[in-house]
Amino acid sequence: MNRILKKSDMVSLATGVARPSREEAELAVRTLIRWAGDDPGREGLVGTPDRVVRSYEEFFAGYDQDPRDMLQRTFEEVEGYDEVVVLRDIRIESHCEHHMVPIIGKVHVGYLPDKRVVGISKLARVVDAFAYRLQIQEKMTAQIANTLQEVLQPRGVAVVVEAAHQCMTTRGVHKSDVTMVTSRMLGAFRDNGETRREFLTMIGRTSV
């Protein structure tokens, strides 16, 4: 069963890092508001520290989840099914670890079963567990693929991520309508061109 820490535990399951108290977190937000040049005590901002901290609980929920636990329950009654399984267009909402601004996009996941399969909702949950952390897209892509390969032990895993990074679209070079594409191919998807092309066709791509 996937374990989710209680707020009283105050330690990140993913990293083991000790968390500050909620009061300390809200104080940090007040400091940032002052740094921006505004008054955290004015009417429109007085409740903002609490709202930001509650938002962070959602944005970074992945630190309290173990993706490997999510994949423990599998099914072997598949009537000999041994073809590619693909879950495409999984929406992701992550945050850039360099600027802490959103990364919005979608993930396509495929695997080639070896006698057992996993519930498709678990694939989406694994994606979310890694997305709801401070991330860079390349690392997140590898984490998703590596975890599926290690736990499920399929004949191969394929992961493609397509996302827009607000650290590039709303600051810095200000280039809108730019999408970053990353991929991780393991096992049959790396070694067999036909299997890789089958996956790419299923997600509507010709290459990565």
C-alpha positions as CSV (number, residue, x, y, z in Angstrom):
1,M,0.0,0.0,0.0
2,N,1.4,3.4,-0.9
3,R,2.4,5.3,2.2
4,I,1.7,9.0,2.5
5,L,3.3,10.8,5.4
6,K,1.3,12.7,7.9
7,K,2.1,16.4,8.2
8,S,3.3,15.6,11.8
9,D,6.1,13.4,10.4
10,M,7.9,16.5,9.0
11,V,10.4,14.5,7.0
12,S,10.3,14.0,3.2
13,L,9.8,10.3,2.3
14,A,11.6,10.9,-1.0
15,T,14.7,12.7,0.3
16,G,14.8,12.3,4.1
17,V,15.0,16.0,4.4
18,A,13.6,17.5,7.6
19,R,10.9,20.0,7.0
20,P,10.5,23.4,8.8
21,S,7.2,24.0,10.6
22,R,4.2,25.4,8.8
23,E,4.7,28.7,10.7
24,E,8.3,29.0,9.4
25,A,7.1,28.3,5.9
26,E,4.5,31.0,6.1
27,L,7.1,33.4,7.5
28,A,9.3,32.7,4.5
29,V,6.4,33.6,2.2
30,R,5.9,36.9,4.0
31,T,9.6,37.6,3.6
32,L,9.4,37.0,-0.2
33,I,6.3,39.3,-0.4
34,R,8.4,42.1,1.3
35,W,11.3,41.3,-1.1
36,A,8.9,41.8,-4.0
37,G,8.2,45.2,-2.6
38,D,4.7,44.8,-1.1
39,D,3.2,44.7,2.4
40,P,2.2,41.2,3.6
41,G,-0.1,42.8,6.1
42,R,-2.4,44.5,3.6
43,E,-5.9,43.1,3.0
44,G,-5.2,41.4,-0.3
45,L,-2.1,39.7,0.9
46,V,-2.8,38.9,4.6
47,G,-4.0,35.4,3.7
48,T,-1.5,34.7,1.0
49,P,1.2,32.9,3.1
50,D,-1.4,30.3,4.2
51,R,-2.6,29.9,0.6
52,V,0.9,29.5,-0.8
53,V,1.8,26.9,1.8
54,R,-1.4,24.9,1.1
55,S,-0.6,25.2,-2.6
56,Y,2.9,23.9,-2.1
57,E,1.4,20.9,-0.3
58,E,-0.3,20.1,-3.6
59,F,2.5,21.1,-6.0
60,F,5.1,19.0,-4.1
61,A,3.0,16.1,-2.9
62,G,5.4,13.7,-4.7
63,Y,8.0,14.1,-1.9
64,D,5.6,12.1,0.3
65,Q,5.0,9.2,-2.1
66,D,7.0,6.2,-3.1
67,P,6.5,5.3,-6.8
68,R,7.8,1.8,-6.3
69,D,5.0,1.0,-3.8
70,M,2.5,2.0,-6.4
71,L,3.6,-0.8,-8.7
72,Q,3.6,-3.7,-6.3
73,R,0.2,-5.0,-7.3
74,T,0.3,-6.7,-10.7
75,F,-1.9,-9.1,-12.7
76,E,-0.8,-12.3,-14.4
77,E,-4.2,-13.4,-15.8
78,V,-3.7,-11.7,-19.2
79,E,-4.5,-14.7,-21.5
80,G,-0.9,-14.6,-22.9
81,Y,-1.0,-10.9,-23.9
82,D,2.5,-9.9,-24.8
83,E,2.2,-6.8,-26.9
84,V,3.0,-3.2,-26.1
85,V,0.9,-1.4,-23.5
86,V,0.8,2.4,-23.9
87,L,-0.8,5.1,-21.8
88,R,-0.5,8.4,-23.7
89,D,-1.2,12.1,-23.0
90,I,-0.8,11.9,-19.2
91,R,-0.9,15.6,-18.2
92,I,1.9,16.7,-15.9
93,E,2.2,19.8,-13.8
94,S,5.7,20.0,-12.4
95,H,8.0,22.8,-11.2
96,C,11.5,23.7,-12.5
97,E,14.1,23.2,-9.8
98,H,16.1,26.2,-11.0
99,H,13.4,28.8,-10.9
100,M,10.4,27.1,-9.1
101,V,8.0,28.0,-11.9
102,P,5.6,25.6,-13.7
103,I,6.5,22.9,-16.2
104,I,3.3,21.9,-18.0
105,G,3.0,19.1,-20.5
106,K,2.2,15.5,-21.1
107,V,3.9,12.1,-20.7
108,H,3.6,9.0,-22.9
109,V,4.4,5.7,-21.2
110,G,4.8,2.3,-22.9
111,Y,6.0,-1.1,-21.7
112,L,6.3,-4.6,-23.1
113,P,5.0,-7.0,-20.5
114,D,6.8,-10.1,-19.4
115,K,3.9,-12.3,-18.0
116,R,2.3,-9.6,-15.9
117,V,0.8,-6.2,-16.2
118,V,0.0,-3.3,-13.8
119,G,-3.2,-1.3,-13.6
120,I,-3.1,1.7,-15.9
121,S,-4.0,4.2,-13.2
122,K,-0.8,3.1,-11.4
123,L,1.3,4.3,-14.4
124,A,-0.3,7.8,-14.1
125,R,0.3,7.8,-10.4
126,V,4.0,7.0,-10.9
127,V,4.2,9.9,-13.3
128,D,2.6,12.3,-10.9
129,A,4.8,11.1,-8.0
130,F,7.9,12.3,-9.8
131,A,6.2,15.3,-11.4
132,Y,5.0,16.7,-8.1
133,R,8.6,17.6,-7.1
134,L,11.2,20.2,-8.0
135,Q,12.4,18.8,-11.3
136,I,14.3,19.0,-14.5
137,Q,12.6,17.3,-17.4
138,E,15.5,15.1,-18.3
139,K,15.8,13.6,-14.8
140,M,12.0,13.1,-14.5
141,T,11.9,11.2,-17.8
142,A,14.7,8.9,-16.6
143,Q,13.1,8.4,-13.1
144,I,9.8,7.3,-14.6
145,A,11.3,4.9,-17.0
146,N,13.9,3.4,-14.6
147,T,11.3,2.9,-11.9
148,L,9.0,1.0,-14.2
149,Q,11.8,-1.1,-15.5
150,E,13.2,-2.0,-12.0
151,V,9.8,-2.8,-10.4
152,L,7.8,-4.4,-13.2
153,Q,10.8,-6.2,-14.9
154,P,9.2,-6.0,-18.4
155,R,10.9,-6.7,-21.7
156,G,11.2,-2.9,-22.2
157,V,10.0,0.5,-21.2
158,A,9.5,3.7,-23.2
159,V,8.8,7.2,-21.9
160,V,8.4,10.4,-23.9
161,V,7.8,13.7,-22.2
162,E,6.7,16.9,-24.0
163,A,6.5,20.0,-21.9
164,A,6.6,23.8,-21.9
165,H,8.8,25.5,-19.3
166,Q,7.7,28.8,-17.8
167,C,11.3,29.5,-16.8
168,M,11.8,30.0,-20.6
169,T,8.4,31.4,-21.6
170,T,7.7,34.0,-18.9
171,R,11.2,35.0,-18.0
172,G,14.8,35.0,-19.4
173,V,14.6,34.6,-23.2
174,H,10.7,34.9,-23.2
175,K,10.3,32.4,-26.0
176,S,6.6,31.2,-26.1
177,D,5.2,28.2,-27.9
178,V,8.4,26.2,-27.3
179,T,8.1,22.6,-26.2
180,M,10.9,20.4,-24.9
181,V,10.9,16.7,-25.8
182,T,12.8,14.1,-23.9
183,S,12.8,10.3,-24.1
184,R,14.1,7.2,-22.3
185,M,14.0,3.9,-24.1
186,L,15.0,0.7,-22.3
187,G,15.2,-3.0,-23.2
188,A,13.3,-3.9,-26.4
189,F,12.5,-0.2,-27.1
190,R,16.2,0.6,-27.2
191,D,17.4,-2.5,-29.0
192,N,14.6,-3.2,-31.5
193,G,13.8,-0.5,-34.0
194,E,10.5,-2.0,-34.9
195,T,9.2,-2.1,-31.3
196,R,10.4,1.5,-30.9
197,R,8.6,2.6,-34.1
198,E,5.4,0.9,-32.9
199,F,5.4,2.8,-29.7
200,L,6.1,6.2,-31.4
201,T,3.3,5.5,-33.9
202,M,0.9,4.8,-31.1
203,I,1.7,8.2,-29.4
204,G,1.5,10.0,-32.8
205,R,5.2,10.7,-33.3
206,T,7.6,9.6,-36.0
207,S,10.7,10.3,-34.0
208,V,12.1,11.8,-30.7
